[in-house]
Amino acid sequence: MNCNPDRYSGIYRELAELIGDAATQKIWKRFSGLNITFPQKLYSKEFRRDFIKENLNEMKISEIARALGLSERRVRQIIAEIKMEDVL
């Protein structure tokens, strides 16, 4: 990854350090002038549910929560929802 972060200012410097020059310039061309916020929820509900189903017997609840960026309480709630759907 070719990177010269000193040529950029502000957030673009951080982006260049993280993802390189070419990707930084693509982001700038696509989104310059916009205010962008990134939601904390990275994964879709469907992906989270599938991930929990697939890993329920292999991972601890705390590990699943950490992997998905959720609280352990929320993981337990989703597990309960999954179990309810299986009963119906």
C-alpha positions in Angstrom: 0.0 0.0 0.0 1.6 3.3 -1.2 1.1 6.0 1.4 2.3 9.5 2.0 0.0 10.8 4.7 2.0 14.1 5.2 0.5 15.4 2.0 -3.0 15.4 3.5 -4.8 17.5 6.1 -7.0 16.5 9.0 -9.1 13.4 8.6 -7.6 12.7 5.2 -4.2 12.2 6.8 -5.7 9.6 9.2 -7.4 7.9 6.2 -4.2 7.8 4.2 -2.4 6.2 7.1 -5.1 3.7 7.5 -6.0 2.8 3.9 -3.4 4.4 1.7 -3.3 7.2 -0.9 -5.4 5.7 -3.7 -8.3 4.8 -1.4 -8.2 8.2 0.4 -8.4 9.9 -3.0 -11.4 7.7 -4.0 -13.2 8.6 -0.8 -12.4 12.3 -1.3 -13.7 12.3 -4.9 -16.9 10.5 -3.9 -17.7 12.2 -0.6 -15.9 15.6 -0.5 -18.2 18.4 0.8 -20.5 16.0 2.7 -20.8 15.5 6.4 -20.7 11.8 7.1 -21.4 10.0 10.3 -20.8 6.3 10.8 -23.4 4.4 12.8 -22.1 2.1 15.5 -24.0 -0.8 14.0 -21.7 -2.2 11.4 -23.6 -5.4 10.6 -27.2 -6.0 9.4 -29.8 -7.6 11.6 -29.8 -10.6 9.3 -26.0 -11.1 9.5 -26.0 -10.7 13.3 -28.8 -13.3 13.7 -27.1 -15.7 11.3 -23.7 -15.2 13.0 -25.2 -15.9 16.4 -27.0 -19.0 15.1 -23.8 -20.4 13.5 -21.6 -19.7 16.5 -23.9 -20.2 19.5 -22.3 -23.6 20.3 -18.7 -22.7 19.5 -18.3 -19.3 21.1 -19.1 -17.8 24.5 -21.8 -15.1 24.6 -19.1 -12.6 25.6 -17.1 -13.5 22.5 -20.1 -13.2 20.2 -20.9 -9.8 21.7 -17.4 -8.6 21.2 -17.3 -9.9 17.6 -20.5 -8.1 16.7 -20.1 -5.0 18.8 -23.2 -5.8 20.8 -23.8 -6.0 24.5 -24.1 -9.5 26.1 -27.6 -8.6 27.0 -28.5 -7.9 23.4 -26.9 -11.2 22.3 -29.0 -13.0 24.9 -32.2 -11.3 23.6 -31.4 -12.3 20.0 -30.8 -15.9 21.2 -34.2 -15.9 22.9 -35.8 -14.6 19.7 -34.1 -17.3 17.7 -35.3 -20.0 20.1 -38.9 -18.6 20.0 -38.9 -18.7 16.2 -37.7 -22.4 16.3 -40.6 -23.3 18.6 -43.2 -21.7 16.3 
